[in-house]
Amino acid sequence: MPSFFRRKAAAVAIAALALALAGGGIAAAQPATKAQPASRGAQQPAVTTASLNSAKAVLAKGDAVAAASTDLYRTVVNANGTKARGDGVVIKYGVGQYEVQFGGTVTTAVYVATIGRPDSCCIPAGGEVAVAPRLLTPNGVFIQTRNSAGVAVDLPFHLIVHR
């Protein structure tokens, strides 16, 4: 009986190894159907003097209501870069590039963004959103939106920042 289990264990190990190698070979053998767009992994645009001045003004003014109540900032931004509702000041840099500045430092915060319409009408167009701390701006968050093909496009989004 022990030799039966040894043979079965060896067979299972060989089968698992064969499946792993075959699966990896299939993935490596597939040709790329399209090149990755240059916009993926792109750097943030340069911080402008106007952006820095705005960040300082917003930080100096503060946002006592949101900061004191829950340490949570919520913002809904239209595709054209205007704020639909919520906290913060929105700056639009270029196609699919936005900065949202808040009344408190958010460098160690958690950022969550999703493509979403500002109204209750319909399901938004598909796409992608990426969020990161804004360079040289302790109270700013940088957001990039793209369509499903990875091309930069203006899309509305919802942003939550938890300090």
N, C-alpha and C positions, 0 to 999 in steps of 0.2 A: 503493500500500500504506500509506503513512503516514496518509492521510486515513481509511482504514478503522479504524486503531487509535485515532485521535482520536475518531471517532464512537463507537467501542465504549467508550472511556474515559468519554466524556461520558454515554453511556447508563447505564453502571454507576454513575457518580456521581449521576445523577438518580434512579435506582432506589433507591440507598442512602438518599438524602435523603428520598424519598417513604416508604420503609419506616420511617425514624426518625420522621418526622412523623406517620405513621398510627399507629404504635405508641404514641407519646406521647399522641396524641389519644384513643386507646382507653382508656389508663390514666386520663387526666384525666376522661373522660366517664363512667366507671363510678360509679354512685351508691354511697355508703357504706351497707353492709348493717347495720352496728351501730356504735354510738358506742364510743369507746375507754373502758375502765373507768377510773375515777378512781385506782385503785391503781397504775397504771403511772406510773413516774416519780415516785412518792411519795417524800417525804423520810424520812430515818431518824428513829425516835423519839428524844426527848430523852435525853441521857445522864443516868442517875440517879446519886445519890451512892453507892448500893450497887454499881452497875456500876463506877464509878471506883475504889472501895475494892477491889473484886475484882480489877480490872486491875492495880492497884498491888501487891497481894499476890501475884498470879501472876507478875508481872514481877520482884518481889523474890526470890521463890522460885526463879525460873529454870526452865529445862528443859534441863539440861546434857546429857542423853542425846541428844535430837533435835538440839540446837543444835551440839554438838561433832561429831556423826557426819556429817550431810549437809546441814545448813541447810535441812531439809525437814520441814514439819509435815504430818501426815496425820490427818484426823478423819472419823469416820462418826457422823452424828447421826440419831437417831430423829425421827419426825414430832412427837412430843410435846416435843421439845427436850432430851431426855436424851442423853448421849453413849453410843453403842453401843461404840465403841472408838477408840483413837488418842490424840492429843495435845490439850492445851488444856482449857479450862473453857467450858461452853456456858451461855448465858443466853437464855431465850426471852422476848421482849417481848410479842408479840401473835400473831394469826393470821398464820402465814407469816413471822414476823420473828424472827431469831436473831442472836446475837453469839457469836463464838468468840474467847476470849482465850488467848494463848500466852505462853510463858516468855521471849520475846525480842521486840524491836521488829520489826514487819513493815510499817512504813510504805512502804518502797521495794520490797516483795516482789511476787511474781507470785501472783495468786489464781486458782484454777481450782475450780469447783464444778459438780456434776452431780446430778440427781435420781437417787437410788439407794437400794435397800433395804439394811438392815444385815445381812440373812441371805442365804443362797444359794438361796432358794426360787424366786422368781419374778421376772419382769420388772416393774419398778415402774410405777405409774400415770404416764401422760404428764403433762408439766408444764413449767414454766420455773423457772429459778433465776438470780438476779442476786447478784453479790458486789461489795463495795466496802470500802475501808478504813473502820474505825469512827471516827466523829467523836470528837475529843479523847481517843482511846485508842490510843497508839502500838503496843500489842501486840494490838489487836483487829481483827477482820474482821466486817463486817455482811453477812448473807445474807437475801434475801427469796425465798420460794417462792410460785408461783402455779400454778393449773391451766392447761390449754391455752387457755381463754377469757380468761385474764389476771386472774382473780379470786384474791385472796390466799387461800391454803389451806395447811394444815400438811402438808408432804411431807418424807420422809426424804431426806438428801443426803450426798454425799461431798465433802470439801473438802481440797484440797492447797494449801499455801502454801510457796513456794520463796523463801528470803531471799537 
